[in-house]
Amino acid sequence: MNPENQRRTVLVVDDEPAIRELLKLHLANGGYHVLLAEDAVVGGRMLLERRPDLLIIDAHLPYLSGIDFVATLIADQSLPAMPVVFITGREELSARAHALADECLVKPFLATELLAVIERLLGRNRFPSAAALRAGAAPRAA
């Protein structure tokens, strides 16, 4: 466990309770503080209230897809940039998800793979997210 991670907060948005809990277990064991949300509406509220350091979101959510949610976040210049990791069980969504986020992992994936991605992304969180740069957005203060 990296002691530096204890100060880092990760928001996990997934509609499957078992996936949320499994991710929470692995992330907490990695030293992260973990917030959980079951959909984009709850995730959006938590994002505004808690200002996590990184967002992990399912690309396919009910009501508002993770892809549409992240596209909205990128367009909102009032929000600070943050790394985004999509997770999806649907290979056909991975290309679009990867175009919007810093990383996209297709289920099933190893916990060690996810933790390595998070470590890499949080190591450069002072810069605009790759998704924001690909979308042509102006850099935002972190």
WOWOVEN-V66500 format. One record per helix or strand of 2 or more residues. SS is the DSSP state (H for helix, E for strand). FROM is the first residue (numbers start at 1). TO is the last residue. Records with the same first field share a line. If there is no record, write none. Layout:
SS = FROM-TO + FROM-TO
This chain:
H = 3-7 + 17-29 + 40-50 + 66-75 + 91-100 + 111-122 + 130-134
E = 9-13 + 33-37 + 54-58 + 83-88 + 103-106
